[in-house]
């Protein structure tokens, strides 16, 4: 279910920009139209150059053949599947640069005065790949289907199926509480299919590319010349699935692919100094926190959680796990948010205090506790191993248990006392507050319940004015820093490798990297 969670983002997935949305004014407002191109990363050529039309972009992405899916509302454990789906289907909103939410299938949105009722206008000329126009009924049917999935309440927070209705050429979503951030929370979650679709795998999308072939996780996507979002330069994108970052990096280094997506720090270090490869670096891209269950078990005691946080050498984690491609974090999710509370003192290693807190808690230090992890993203399992080594110096014995992705997300996630997780969206404190930290969150990873946090969160999302909202956002982060179930030791840079001929790659952090519709190939 890892990518079920990724679809929440925006964060993707994640983009580092202001919290206030373009549509959150006291008067009706529309989201801006998509920009004609994305700024090019250093070394990838000028973004002002005229894109050359044509060519096939060969993209490598991580995944496993046993986990492939073509259901845009289903469980997507593979990044390769998510890349394919996000290019074939349009969501209502996607990550943006400034502001951090941009229009896609919805061209504009407008809230009611009480911030509960949101009206999303369908983009002009939006059509499915078979030529039929997208209707409000198509969107309503799709969102209700999404809402009926096991994670539907998390993907559509505060929205019940009956609160999704058509209104002419628009769709109206009514939230159970005031929520000024609803467009942001819908980023990359709301893929739209035709109403009453029976064969989801063969259903036409509305996105910039249409699926021509799919086999064993590998796909060929061809340009949709009728896409409502503007001109697409590439003739096609071929997605090749790789089961390990190393295999993908080797394919990149030998010229078998043009772009290795989210390839990790080791591959980036290998490519340094090579003039025939671009390294695309996206700060504040991936968080890999350790989750301590607060509802019950050995980490329910706040003193134990504080001891664990104090036992970690964050600088060493960033240096060794991320090869320096990242920064130290402070146990607060949403590091790319301009409202991120930098004035909260950085937590540093203090083994003596960690030992005292463990002693005071009465935790049985003769026992060995298990930390569950996967190898879903580069560095995740390595972070677990180094963490176990570090906390042993404070007297806490940890055994790392690596699980297959399917087993982990089905059996361990949201249940185990101690496990790793990861998020590819880090531009919004509110995103995590609503998705993983508030008591009612459907994907409350730590089972954390804090009345003060919940009340402050509702005040924050119920407030539009930035100055009025600032103290609420800061207080949320203070509480999270002091007593949540997360240990966020660092933030990993997003790292892609690309051929020099690939231009205008997305440089947004998190899952904004799947927005390849503006990429082109120089001749």
N, C-alpha and C positions, 0 to 999 in steps of 0.2 A: 504493500500500500504506500510505498515511499513517494511515488509520483502522484498518487491521489493527493498527497499532502503538497507536493510541489505545485499542483494545479491551483492551490489556494493563493499562491503567490502571484505574486505580482512581481510574489514577488518575485515567481518566478518567482516574481519574482523580484526584484530589488533594483532600485535605481538612484538613490541619493539625491533627493530634491525636497522642496518644501512640502509640508503636510497639507496646506490649504489647497483644495482642489479648485480647478477652474470653474466648476459648477456650483461651488458652495458660497454663493453670494446672496445678499438679501433680495436681489432682483434676478430674473431669469438669466441663466448663463449657459453658454454652449462650450463643449470641449473643443480645443483647437484641432484643425485638420492635421493628419499625419504629415510630417515633414518629408520633402522629396528625397532626402538622403540622410544617412546617419554619419556623423563625423568620423573620419577615418582614424584608426590608431596610428601611432608613430611608426613610420616606415612602410605604411600600406598604400601610400600614394595620396595625392590631394583629393579631399572630398569635393573640391570645387570643379574637378575635372568632369567632363561630360561622360557619363557611363556608356560603355560600349555595349551594344545589344548583342545577345547571343552567348553561346558557350554553355558548358555543363560543369557545375560545381560539384566536386566529389567530396563529401563530408563524412568523417568518421565520428561515431558517437558510441558511448558505452551501453552495453545491454547483454542479455543472455537469451538464447533461443528459446529456452523453456519458459520464459516470462513474457513473450511478445503478446501484444494485444492491439486491436484496431478500434476499440470502443473508446470514444473521446470522453465518456463519463465513467469509464471503468477503472480498474486497478492497473496502474502503469508503473511497473517497477523499472523499466528501461528508459534511459535518457533518449535513446534512439527512437523509441516509440513516441515519446513526448515531442521531440523535434518534428517528426513526420506529422503528427496530429495538429500541431500548432501552425504548420504551414498549409495544411489542407482545410482546416476549419478556422473560422473566426470566433473569437470571444467578444463579448460586449466591450471590454476595455483591456488595455495591455499596459506594460510598463512604459513610462515616458522619461524624458530628461528633466524638464522643468515646465510644468509640474510633473510629479512622479506618476501620474496616471494619464494615459492618452486614449483617444477614441479608436475603436476598430469597427466592429459591426454597429455599435452605437455611435452616432456622430455627435450627439449632444446629450446632456442630462440636466435635470432641474429638480431641486428638492421643494417640498412644501415648506411652509414657514416653521412647522414643528420638527422638520428634518426626519420625518417618518415615512413620508410618501415620496418616492423618487420616480420620475418619468424619463425613460430612456428612448430617444428617437432613433429609429433605424436609419442607417446610412442610405442616402439617395443612390439609387441604381444597384443596391446590394442584390446579388442574385446567386443562386446555386450553380454548380458547375454544369448542370443540365439545362441552364438557361431560365429556369423558373424563378420568379422574384421571391425574395425573402419577405415573409409576412410577419406581422406581430403574432399571429397564431403559431407560426413555426417556432418563434422564440419562446413563447409561453410554454408550448409543449416540451421543448428542449429543457427549459429551466425546471419544469416540474419533474421531468425524468431525472435530471441531475439531483433535485431535492430528494428524490426517493432512494438514492444510493445510500449505503451505510455512512458515508461521510458527508451526505448532503447538507446537514445542518451546519457543518463547518464551512462548506463551500458557499453557502448562502446564509450567512449569519443573521439570525433574527427574522428570517423570511420563511413563512410556512407556504406550502404548495398553493393553498387557497388565496394567498396574498400576492400571487403572480397573475396579472391580468392584461389583456390586450386593450389598447385605447387608440383606435385608428391605426396610424403608422408608428405607434409607440407602444412600449411595454411599461406597465406600472408595477413597481415592487413596493410593498408596504411592510415596513419593519415594525417589530413589536416594541422597539424603543428608538429614541432619537439617535440618529447615526449620521454624522456629517461625513464619514469616511466610507460610505457604502461603495461608491465607484472604485475606490482603491482596493477594497476587499474583494471585488469581483474580478480583478485582473487575472487573466489566463486561467479562469475556472469555468467560464460560461460558454463553452463551445456549442454552436447551434447546428442542429440537423433539421431535415424536413419533418413536418408534422406526421405522426403516425408511421415513422420509419420502422420497418420490421427487420430488414437486413442492415444492421448498423455497419458491418464491415464493408459493405458495398455502397453505402450511402454517399451521395455527392456532398461536398463541402461548399464553402463560400470563400475560401482563402485564396492567397496569391498563387498557389500551386494546386494542381489536381493530381490524385494518385493514379499513375499509369500501371505500376506493377508493385507487388509486395511478395517477398518470399523469404522465409526464415529470418525475419527481422530486417532484411535489406529491402530498400524501396527505391523506385524511380518516380520522381515528381516532375511534371511538366508545367510550364507557365500557363496561368489562367489569364488570357488576354482581356477578359471581361471583368477583372477584379475591380471592385469599387474603390479600392484604396490608392489607385494610381498605377503608373506604368512599372512593370517588372522587367529588368534587363535580361536576366538569365533565361536561357531556353529550358533548362532543367536543373534539378538538384538530385544527385544520386547519394543516398544515405547508406553507408556501410556500417554494420554493427560489429563492435569489437568487445570481447569479454574482459579485456584488461587494458589499462592505460599504456602498459609497455608495448603490447601488440599494436595498439593504435599509433603510438609514437614511432614505432619501427616502420609502419606503413607510410607515415608522413615523411620520415627521413629518407625513405627509398623512392618517394615520388608516386606512391600508389593512390594517395588521396591529396586533395588540395587544402583541406582544413581538418585539423584534429581538435574537436570540441571538448573543453574541460579536461585537458590531458594531464594536468597536475604538475607539481613543482619539479619532480625528478626529470621529467621529459623536458621541461623548460630549461633546466640547468644544462642538459645535454645539448640543447639547440643553441645555447648562448655562443655568440661569436661566429655563427654560420651566416654568411651573407645571403644564403638561398632560402632562409626561413624567417618569417616574421614571428615575433612573440607578442601576442596581444594580451595585455595585462589589465585586469579589471579590479580595482580595489574594492574592499567591502563586499566581496562576492559571496563567499560561502562561510557559514558558521557551522561548527561541529561541536556543539556543547555536549557535556556529560549531564545526563538527567538523573537526579536523585529523587526517588518517589517519597513524597511528603505525607501521603495519606496513611501509610502504615509501613511496617518493616523497619530495618535498621537505620534508615536515613530520615525517618519521621521526626527525630529529635533535631531541633534547629542547631544545637551545639555540634552535632556530628556533621551537618552540612557545612557549617562555618569552618570546622576543622579541615574538612576536605578541600575547601576553597583555599585555605591558607597553606596547605601542604604542597600546592602545585607551583612549580617554577615556570611561570608563563613565558618568560624570555627564552628559556630552553625549549619549550614546546614549539614556539614559533620558529626558532632557529633549526631545530632538528626535524620536526614533522613537516614544516612548510618550506624548508630550505631558505628561510628568510623572505619568502614571497607572502608576506602577510604582516599583521600588526597584533600587538598584545591587546586583549579585550578585558572587560571589567565586570563580567557576569550580568550584563544588561544587553538584551537582544534589541536589534534595530540600530546598529552602530553607524549606519550611513544616513540616519535621519538628522537634518539640521537642528532638530530639537533634542538631540542626544545630549544627556547631561554630563558634559565634560568636567563640571566642577565637583562631581562626586569623587572623593579620593580613590585613586587607583589601588586596588587590593594587590598586595605583594606577598611574597612567601615569608612565612613566620612559623618555622617548625616547632619552636618552643610553645607558642600559643596553641598551635594545632594539637600538640600532645596534651596540653592542659585541658583543652575542651573535650578531647576524646576520653580522658580520664574522668572528668566531671560527668560526662554523659552516661557512664557505666556500660558503654558498648563492649561486647565481648571481643577483646583483641586477640584471643587465642584462635578465633575462627578465621576462615578464609572466605571472603565475600566475592561473588561472581560479578564481573562486568561484561555485559553482552555487547557485541559489535558486529559489523558486517564489513565487507570490502566494496560497498556500493560506490563510494567516491574516493579518489586518491587521498591518502593520508588518514582516513578515518580509523582503520584498524591500527595503524602505527601510533595514532594519538592515544588510543586505549592502552597500548603496551607501555608507552613512555609514562603515562599517567600512573599506571600500576607500580612502576619502578619508583616514581617520585614519592607517592604517598606511603610506600613501605618505610621510608625514612622517618615518618611520623608514627610508625607502629601499626599501620593499617595494612592488612594483607589482602591483596586483590588478585584474583585469577581471571584472566581475559578469556572469554569464550567467543570464538568466531562462529557465526551462524550464516547459513545460506540466506540470501535476501528474502526469499519467500517465507521461510520459517520465521525469520526475525520480525517481519512486518505483520505476520498473522498471529504469532504466538507471544512475542516479547514486547513489542512496542506498546506503550500505554499500560503495561502490566508489570514489568520487572522492576525490582527495587533499584537497579543501577544499570544504565545502558547509554550508549552513544546515540546521538541523532544528528541530523544535518538539515540545514535550510539554505536555499539559494535565493533568499530575499532578505535584505537587511536595511532597507531604506525607511522603515516605518516602525516606530515604537508601538503605535496603535495597532498595527497588523498583528504583532505577537500578543499584545494584550487581549485582543479579541479572539485570536485563534488558539492560543496555547496556555494563557496565564489566568484569565478570569475563570471564576468557579463554574460558570455555565458553558465554558468552551467545550465543543465536542471532541477536540483533540488536546485536552489538557494533559500534556505529557507527564507531568510530575504528580498529577492528582492533587494539585495545590489549591487550597481554598483560603482566601484572605478577604474578609469583609471590607477592610479599609481600601484594599487595592480595587475590589469590584466597584465600590462607590466612586472612587476617583476616576476609574476608567469610564464609567457612564457619564460623569460630568465632562470628561475630556471630549468624548465623541458627540456629546450633546451641545458643544460649544463651537461656534464658527470663528469668532474673533480670535486672532492669533495671540494677542496680548492677554486676553482672558483665559485662553487655554493653556498658556505656557506653564503656570504653576501646577496645574493638574498633571501635565506631562512629566514635569520634573518630580513630582511626588510619586507618581507611578514608578518611575525608575529608581527612586530611593528605596521604596518598599521592595521592589524586585531585587535590588542589590543586596539588601539586608537579609531577606528570608525566603526567597523563592527556591525552587528545586533545581535551578540551573547553575552549572559551572561553565561559563563561557570564557575559555582561556585565551582565545585568539580569533582573529578573522583572517581567512585565507583569501588571497587574490585569486580571481578567476584567470585561468591560463589556457589560451588557445594557441596552437601553432598553425601557421598558414603559409602558403606559397606567396612569393612577392607579387604575383599577378592578381591575387584576390584583393579587391578594393571595397571600401565602405562596409567593412564588417561591423556588426553592432558592438558597441563598447559599453553598453549598460551592464552593470553587475547583475549577478543572479541569473534567473532564467530569461532575462531580456536578451541573452545571447542567442536564443532560438529565432529571433526576428531577422531572418536572413533575406527578406524580400527586397531589400535595397542593395544587396551585394552584387558585384559585377566582376567580370574578368578583363583585365587589361591585355591587349594583344602585343 
